[in-house]
Amino acid sequence: MARIKDSSIEAVKSAMEILPVVEGYVQLRKAGGTYKGLCPFHQERTPSFTVTPARGTFKCFGCGEGGDAITFVEKIDNTDFVGAIETLAQRFGVELEYEESSPEADRERKRRERLLQLLERATVFYERLLWDSEHGAFAREYLVSRGLGEEVARTFRLGYAPGGPTLTRAAVQQGFTQDELLAAGLGNRRGNDYFNRRLLFPLADARGHVRGFQARKLHDDDPLQAKYVNSPESALFKKGDLLYGLDTARQQIAKQDRAVVVEGNTDVIALRQASFEPVVASMGTALTEAQLKELNRLTKRLFLCFDADAAGQDATLRGMELAVKQGFDVQVVALPKGTDPADDPEAFAAHLGRPVSYLVHRVRLLHAKSVDANAAYIAIKDFLNAYRDSPEHQEARKLAADLLGLPPETQVALAPARAKGRTIELTPRLLEAGQRLERSALAGVTVHPQLLKALEQLAPEHFDIELHRRARANVLGQATDDPDVVALVDELHALAALEEIDAQTGEQLLLRLRERRLQRQLQEAKPDHFKELQQRLREVRDAIREFA
């Protein structure tokens, strides 16, 4: 990268004024020769942050941060010295000069600057078409239908592309070439605009430079079937490198020490409209190295909010795993299927208050996707053993034990190898603890008909083993010629005699099955069902204790 000339750095320092820079982030009140406000670098109720324009400095007497405009931009944008100089140069109209480099590198730098300038002008052009022309009327109606107000839509610089050669003609008149329009993803080889009759979302990098667009379908007769179309991938635009809304969320993400990642652009806009600030969108892609690198400058705490389907997709899970391996604290908020944060921001806030750790999320998925209890155990054990011990790991182990019906003392086998110490390795055979419970309960019913009513009150889902479900149906009177079921029922009679299962023991075993089922339901219950399930679980446990 070419080095900025010292003369340019001095020119920026001469031109910059700290007051307008800080006022872009902090509400200030004049107090004599200084200005006061709440510090943007730490939480406080009484203003201890001061700006002294005459000296060109800021100082917080609460947290100790201080410096000039360059320091302020470095800290507020989490950028380096070069990034701060470039930001201030753009803010105060200083043209930067760079040290001598190869002619090829110099041409490439100037070409990139031209393309960024073209994309910025295109953004302004499309904004005007949305708000100040009849072309944008239908798009404005669409925004109203989605509950998105003009103020927030303008904040995110939404625009409208009418199509044809509208933008192309205007850009050529301003001195840009057809090749530049193609390189910026704004035109096609036929001389028309790339986007046609669509609502446009400018996609900016972390510094606010527009790199491309995402275009939303508005009309049924649109020849392109895709709901969203992005700018073509290029050296300037790589969708996987960007997070929608990051340029305007950076300050709040750093201040709140958390980033909430949702799927869609409209989700970000709706949540910002509801005054929820630290939110960005992955734009339907799994988290990438480049996106995590940007977030890592601001926070290590991620809340990933996807609907139930997306949260279980392999690509999404790979992104979560990548984040965990890079040291992020990943919390997953699985939204009800088919819902978006944009549909109900208040309900979203409630869901956000009930996240689960990545480890717990994966254990649930692995259990749900496994064909039987043995397969679930092996998959969960292999997964959990790959991660270091932690409170989240312990929570995931407890969930696994509940889902698999494992006794609490066997949870140690699910722990990371270095956390186990000298213990006996738990093999899939120990899953027989849960299987034995099911089989013994059925055995008790076969020899004590008075328990049939209690068995009838248990659903097939109370049994993990498919053969046990079929045996339950047979014990309840459903005839079958299934040789496996017939053989099992014969074994149940022998098992009842071998284990000396009396009627009381049989009733207790059935209650244990009911307890196990309620524990699992509580793990996945919605808030409005918590109390009911907890009450039912207490009643079952009280009944079990009566046998003690």
C-alpha positions in Angstrom: 0.0 0.0 0.0 1.3 3.5 -1.0 2.4 5.7 1.9 0.6 9.0 2.4 3.0 11.9 2.0 3.9 13.9 5.1 2.8 17.1 3.4 -0.7 15.6 3.0 -0.8 14.6 6.6 0.1 18.1 7.6 -2.6 19.5 5.3 -5.2 17.3 7.0 -4.0 18.4 10.4 -4.3 22.1 9.3 -7.7 21.7 7.9 -9.4 19.5 10.5 -11.6 20.9 13.2 -12.4 18.8 16.2 -15.8 20.2 17.1 -17.7 19.2 13.9 -16.0 15.8 14.0 -17.1 15.0 17.6 -20.6 16.5 17.0 -21.2 13.8 14.5 -21.2 11.3 17.4 -21.9 13.2 20.6 -24.5 15.7 21.6 -22.5 18.6 23.0 -23.5 21.6 25.1 -21.5 24.8 25.2 -19.9 25.7 28.6 -17.7 28.8 28.3 -14.8 28.0 26.0 -15.5 24.3 26.0 -18.3 21.9 25.0 -19.6 19.1 27.2 -21.4 15.8 26.6 -21.7 12.2 27.5 -18.6 10.2 26.7 -18.9 7.9 23.7 -16.2 5.6 25.0 -17.9 4.5 28.3 -21.3 4.5 29.9 -22.1 7.5 32.1 -25.0 9.5 33.3 -23.3 12.8 34.2 -21.3 14.4 31.3 -17.5 14.2 31.9 -16.5 14.5 28.2 -15.2 17.9 27.1 -14.1 19.3 23.8 -11.8 22.4 23.6 -12.0 23.7 20.0 -9.3 26.3 20.6 -6.8 23.6 21.3 -8.3 21.0 19.0 -8.5 18.4 21.7 -11.0 16.3 23.6 -10.8 14.8 27.1 -13.0 12.5 29.2 -12.4 13.0 33.0 -14.3 9.7 33.6 -12.4 7.1 31.6 -9.3 9.2 30.8 -9.5 9.0 27.0 -8.2 12.1 25.2 -6.4 13.5 22.2 -6.9 15.4 19.0 -9.3 14.8 16.0 -7.1 12.0 14.6 -7.1 10.2 18.0 -10.9 10.6 18.2 -11.5 9.1 14.8 -9.1 6.2 15.5 -10.9 5.3 18.7 -14.5 6.0 17.6 -14.1 4.1 14.3 -11.7 1.5 15.6 -9.3 2.3 12.8 -5.6 2.9 12.4 -3.8 6.2 11.8 -4.0 5.9 8.0 -7.7 5.2 8.2 -8.2 8.2 10.4 -6.2 10.5 8.1 -8.2 9.3 5.0 -11.5 9.8 6.9 -10.6 13.3 7.9 -9.3 14.2 4.5 -12.6 13.2 3.0 -14.5 15.1 5.7 -12.5 18.4 5.2 -11.9 18.2 1.4 -8.2 17.5 1.5 -6.8 15.7 -1.5 -4.2 13.2 -0.4 -0.9 12.6 -2.2 1.0 9.4 -1.9 4.7 8.6 -2.0 6.1 7.5 -5.4 5.0 4.0 -6.3 5.1 2.0 -9.6 3.1 3.6 -12.4 0.9 0.5 -12.4 0.1 0.8 -8.7 -0.6 4.5 -9.1 -3.0 3.9 -12.0 -4.8 1.2 -10.0 -5.2 3.5 -6.9 -6.6 6.3 -9.1 -8.9 3.9 -10.9 -10.2 2.6 -7.5 -10.8 6.2 -6.3 -12.7 6.9 -9.5 -15.0 3.9 -9.1 -15.7 4.7 -5.5 -16.6 8.3 -6.6 -18.9 6.9 -9.3 -20.6 4.6 -6.8 -21.1 7.5 -4.4 -22.6 9.7 -7.1 -24.9 6.8 -8.2 -26.1 6.5 -4.6 -27.1 10.2 -4.5 -28.7 9.8 -8.0 -30.8 6.9 -6.9 -31.8 8.6 -3.7 -33.2 11.5 -5.6 -35.1 9.3 -7.9 -36.7 7.5 -4.9 -37.8 10.6 -3.0 -38.1 13.4 -5.6 -39.6 11.7 -8.7 -42.7 10.0 -9.8 -40.5 7.0 -10.8 -40.1 6.2 -7.1 -43.8 6.4 -6.1 -44.3 2.6 -6.1 -41.1 2.0 -4.1 -42.2 4.6 -1.6 -45.5 2.8 -1.2 -43.7 -0.5 -0.7 -41.6 1.1 2.2 -44.8 2.3 3.8 -46.3 -1.2 3.5 -43.3 -2.6 5.3 -43.7 0.0 8.1 -40.4 1.7 7.2 -40.5 5.5 7.6 -38.9 8.0 5.4 -36.4 9.2 8.1 -34.8 5.8 8.6 -34.9 5.0 4.9 -33.0 8.2 4.2 -30.5 7.4 6.9 -29.7 4.1 5.1 -29.7 6.0 1.8 -32.2 3.8 0.0 -32.8 4.6 -3.7 -34.8 3.6 -6.7 -33.4 2.4 -10.1 -35.9 3.0 -12.9 -33.8 1.1 -15.4 -33.0 1.8 -19.1 -30.0 4.0 -19.6 -31.1 6.5 -16.9 -28.0 6.4 -14.7 -25.6 5.5 -17.6 -26.5 8.7 -19.4 -26.1 10.9 -16.4 -22.7 9.3 -15.5 -21.4 9.7 -19.0 -22.4 13.3 -19.0 -20.3 13.7 -15.8 -17.2 12.3 -17.5 -17.4 8.6 -16.5 -16.8 5.9 -19.1 -18.8 2.9 -20.1 -15.9 0.7 -18.9 -16.0 2.4 -15.5 -19.8 1.8 -15.3 -19.2 -1.9 -16.0 -16.3 -2.1 -13.5 -18.5 -0.5 -10.8 -21.4 -2.9 -11.5 -23.7 -0.1 -12.5 -24.1 -0.8 -16.3 -24.2 -3.6 -18.8 -22.6 -4.1 -22.2 -25.8 -3.0 -24.0 -25.4 0.5 -22.6 -28.2 0.2 -20.0 -28.2 0.4 -16.3 -27.5 -2.9 -14.4 -30.5 -2.4 -12.1 -34.0 -2.1 -13.5 -37.2 -1.1 -11.6 -35.9 -2.1 -8.2 -35.5 -0.7 -4.7 -31.8 -0.2 -4.0 -29.9 -0.8 -0.7 -26.4 0.7 -0.9 -23.8 -1.7 0.5 -21.0 0.2 2.2 -17.8 -0.9 3.9 -16.9 -0.2 7.5 -15.8 3.3 6.6 -19.0 4.2 4.8 -17.7 3.9 1.2 -20.4 2.4 -1.0 -19.1 -0.7 -2.7 -22.2 -2.0 -4.4 -25.9 -2.4 -4.2 -28.6 -5.0 -3.3 -31.7 -4.5 -5.3 -35.2 -5.7 -4.1 -37.8 -6.9 -6.6 -41.0 -4.7 -6.6 -43.0 -5.8 -9.7 -44.5 -9.2 -10.6 -43.5 -8.8 -14.3 -39.8 -8.3 -13.3 -37.9 -10.6 -15.8 -35.5 -11.6 -13.0 -37.2 -14.1 -10.6 -34.8 -13.5 -7.7 -36.3 -11.4 -4.9 -32.8 -9.8 -4.3 -30.1 -9.1 -6.9 -26.6 -7.9 -5.9 -24.0 -6.0 -7.8 -21.7 -8.4 -9.7 -18.7 -9.6 -7.7 -15.5 -7.6 -8.6 -12.2 -6.5 -7.0 -14.2 -3.6 -5.5 -17.3 -5.5 -4.4 -17.3 -8.8 -2.6 -20.6 -9.4 -0.7 -18.9 -11.8 1.7 -16.6 -9.0 2.9 -19.4 -6.7 4.0 -21.9 -6.5 6.8 -25.0 -4.4 6.0 -25.2 -1.4 8.4 -21.8 -1.8 10.0 -20.7 1.7 9.0 -23.5 3.2 11.1 -23.5 0.7 13.9 -19.8 0.6 14.8 -20.0 3.1 17.6 -22.9 1.3 19.4 -21.4 -2.1 18.9 -18.2 -1.0 20.5 -20.0 0.9 23.3 -22.4 -1.9 24.1 -19.8 -4.6 23.5 -22.1 -6.8 21.4 -23.1 -7.2 17.8 -26.5 -8.5 16.8 -26.3 -10.2 13.4 -29.6 -10.7 11.5 -30.2 -12.1 8.0 -31.8 -9.2 6.0 -31.3 -5.6 5.3 -34.9 -4.7 6.1 -34.4 -6.3 9.5 -31.6 -3.9 10.3 -33.6 -0.9 9.1 -36.7 -1.9 11.1 -34.7 -2.5 14.3 -32.8 0.8 13.9 -36.2 2.5 13.5 -37.2 0.9 16.8 -34.0 2.5 18.4 -32.1 -0.8 18.5 -28.6 0.2 17.4 -25.9 -2.5 17.5 -27.3 -4.6 14.6 -25.9 -5.6 11.3 -27.0 -8.1 8.6 -25.0 -10.9 7.0 -27.3 -10.5 3.9 -28.2 -14.2 3.8 -24.6 -15.5 3.8 -22.8 -17.5 6.5 -20.3 -15.4 8.5 -17.0 -15.1 6.7 -13.4 -14.5 7.8 -13.6 -10.9 6.4 -16.8 -10.1 8.3 -15.5 -11.6 11.5 -12.3 -9.5 11.1 -14.3 -6.3 11.1 -16.5 -7.4 14.0 -13.4 -8.4 16.0 -12.2 -4.8 16.0 -15.4 -3.8 17.9 -16.5 -6.7 20.1 -16.1 -10.4 20.9 -19.8 -10.9 21.7 -22.0 -12.0 18.9 -25.8 -12.7 18.9 -26.7 -14.5 15.8 -30.4 -14.2 15.0 -31.9 -16.5 12.3 -35.2 -18.3 11.8 -35.3 -21.9 12.8 -34.6 -23.2 9.3 -31.6 -20.9 8.6 -30.1 -21.5 12.1 -29.8 -25.2 11.2 -28.3 -24.9 7.8 -24.8 -26.3 7.3 -23.4 -23.0 5.9 -24.8 -21.0 8.9 -23.3 -23.5 11.3 -19.9 -23.3 9.6 -20.0 -19.5 10.1 -20.9 -20.0 13.8 -18.1 -22.5 14.2 -15.6 -20.2 12.6 -16.6 -17.4 15.0 -16.2 -19.7 18.0 -12.8 -20.9 16.9 -11.7 -17.2 16.6 -12.6 -16.6 20.2 -16.0 -15.0 19.9 -18.7 -15.6 22.5 -21.5 -16.8 20.2 -25.1 -16.7 21.4 -27.8 -18.1 19.1 -31.3 -16.7 18.9 -33.4 -19.0 16.9 -36.5 -17.1 15.8 -39.9 -18.9 15.1 -40.0 -20.3 11.6 -41.0 -17.9 9.0 -40.6 -14.8 11.1 -38.3 -11.8 10.7 -37.1 -9.2 13.2 -38.7 -6.6 10.8 -42.1 -8.1 11.4 -42.2 -7.2 15.1 -39.2 -5.5 16.7 -40.7 -5.7 20.2 -41.1 -9.4 19.9 -37.5 -9.7 18.6 -36.2 -7.9 21.7 -38.0 -10.5 23.8 -36.3 -13.4 21.8 -33.0 -11.6 22.1 -33.3 -11.8 25.9 -33.4 -15.7 25.7 -30.3 -16.7 23.7 -28.6 -20.1 23.9 -24.9 -20.7 23.6 -23.5 -22.1 20.3 -22.8 -25.4 22.1 -26.3 -25.8 23.4 -27.7 -24.9 19.9 -25.6 -27.6 18.2 -26.5 -30.2 20.8 -30.2 -29.6 20.1 -29.6 -29.9 16.4 -27.5 -33.0 16.6 -30.1 -34.7 18.7 -33.0 -33.7 16.4 -31.2 -34.8 13.3 -30.0 -38.2 14.6 -31.8 -41.4 13.5 -31.8 -42.9 17.0 -30.4 -42.4 20.5 -27.1 -44.2 19.9 -26.4 -42.1 16.8 -27.3 -38.9 18.7 -24.9 -39.8 21.6 -22.0 -40.5 19.3 -22.5 -37.2 17.3 -23.0 -35.1 20.5 -20.0 -36.7 22.2 -17.7 -36.1 19.2 -18.9 -32.5 19.0 -18.5 -31.6 22.6 -15.2 -33.3 23.0 -13.7 -30.9 20.5 -14.3 -27.8 22.7 -12.6 -26.7 25.9 -14.5 -26.9 29.2 -16.5 -23.8 30.1 -19.9 -22.9 31.8 -21.5 -23.1 28.3 -19.9 -26.5 27.8 -21.3 -27.7 31.1 -24.7 -26.4 30.2 -24.6 -28.3 26.8 -23.5 -31.5 28.6 -26.5 -31.2 31.0 -28.8 -30.7 28.0 -27.3 -33.7 26.2 -27.8 -35.9 29.3 -31.4 -34.8 29.6 -32.1 -35.4 25.9 -30.5 -38.8 25.9 -31.8 -39.9 29.3 -28.3 -40.3 30.7 -27.9 -40.4 34.5 -26.1 -37.2 35.8 -23.0 -39.1 36.9 -22.3 -40.1 33.3 -22.1 -36.5 32.0 -18.4 -36.5 32.6 -17.9 -38.7 29.5 -19.2 -35.8 27.4 -16.6 -33.4 28.8 -13.4 -32.4 26.9 -10.6 -35.0 27.3 -8.5 -32.8 29.6 -11.4 -32.1 31.9 -12.2 -35.8 32.5 -9.4 -36.9 34.6 -9.1 -40.6 35.3 -12.6 -41.8 34.6 -14.2 -44.7 32.7 -15.0 -43.8 29.2 -18.7 -43.7 28.5 -19.6 -45.8 25.5 -22.9 -46.0 23.6 -23.7 -49.0 25.7 -24.3 -46.7 28.6 -27.2 -45.3 26.7 -28.9 -48.5 27.9 -29.6 -46.6 31.1 -32.4 -44.8 29.2 -33.3 -47.9 27.2 -33.5 -50.0 30.4 -35.9 -47.4 31.9 -38.2 -47.8 28.9 -38.0 -51.6 28.9 -38.5 -52.0 32.6 -41.5 -49.7 32.6 -43.1 -51.7 29.8 -42.3 -54.9 31.7 -44.1 -53.6 34.8 -47.2 -52.9 32.8 -47.2 -56.3 31.2 -47.5 -58.1 34.6 -49.6 -55.5 36.4 -52.7 -54.7 34.2 -53.7 -52.0 36.7 -50.9 -49.8 35.2 -52.4 -49.9 31.7 -54.2 -46.6 32.3 -51.0 -44.9 33.3 -49.2 -46.3 30.2 -52.0 -45.1 28.0 -51.4 -41.6 29.3 -47.9 -41.7 28.0 -47.5 -40.8 24.3 -45.3 -42.7 21.9 -42.8 -39.8 22.2 -42.1 -40.8 25.8 -40.1 -43.7 24.3 -36.9 -43.1 22.4 -36.7 -46.6 20.9 -39.0 -47.3 18.0 -39.3 -51.0 19.0 -40.5 -49.8 22.4 -43.1 -47.6 20.8 -44.5 -50.5 18.9 -44.4 -52.7 22.0 -46.3 -50.0 23.9 -49.1 -50.1 21.3 -49.2 -53.9 21.6 -49.3 -53.9 25.4 -52.2 -51.5 25.1 -54.1 -53.9 23.0 -53.1 -53.3 19.4 -52.7 -56.7 17.8 -49.5 -57.3 15.8 -47.7 -60.1 14.0 -44.4 -58.2 14.1 -41.9 -60.9 15.3 -39.7 -58.3 17.0 -42.6 -57.0 19.1 -43.8 -60.5 19.9 -40.3 -61.5 21.0 -39.9 -58.4 23.1 -43.2 -58.8 24.9 -42.1 -62.3 25.9 -38.9 -60.9 27.2 -40.8 -58.3 29.2 -42.5 -61.0 31.2 -39.2 -62.6 32.0 -37.6 -59.2 32.8 -40.4 -58.3 35.3 -39.7 -61.6 37.1 -36.0 -61.1 37.0 -36.0 -57.6 38.4 -38.9 -58.3 40.7 -40.9 -55.4 39.4 -44.0 -54.9 41.6 -46.9 -52.6 40.9 -45.4 -49.7 42.9 -42.1 -50.0 41.1 -43.8 -50.1 37.7 -45.8 -47.0 38.5 -42.5 -45.2 39.6 -40.9 -46.2 36.3 -43.7 -44.8 34.3 -43.4 -41.5 36.3 -39.7 -41.5 35.5 -40.6 -41.6 31.8 -43.0 -38.7 32.2 -40.3 -36.8 34.1 -37.8 -37.3 31.3 -40.2 -36.1 28.7 -41.1 -32.9 30.6 -37.4 -32.1 31.1 -36.9 -32.2 27.4 -40.0 -30.2 26.7 -38.8 -27.5 29.1 -35.5 -27.2 27.1 -37.4 -26.1 24.0 -40.5 -24.5 25.5 -41.8 -21.0 24.6 -42.0 -18.6 27.5 -45.8 -18.8 27.8 -45.6 -22.5 28.4 -42.7 -22.4 31.0 -44.9 -22.1 34.1 -47.3 -24.9 33.0 -44.5 -27.3 32.3 -42.6 -26.5 35.4 -45.8 -27.1 37.5 -46.4 -30.4 35.8 -42.7 -31.4 36.4 -43.0 -30.5 40.1 -46.2 -32.6 40.4 -44.4 -35.6 38.8 -41.4 -35.3 41.0 -43.6 -35.0 44.1 -45.3 -38.2 43.1 -41.9 -39.9 42.7 -40.8 -38.8 46.1 -43.8 -40.4 47.7 -42.3 -43.8 46.8 -39.1 -42.9 48.7 
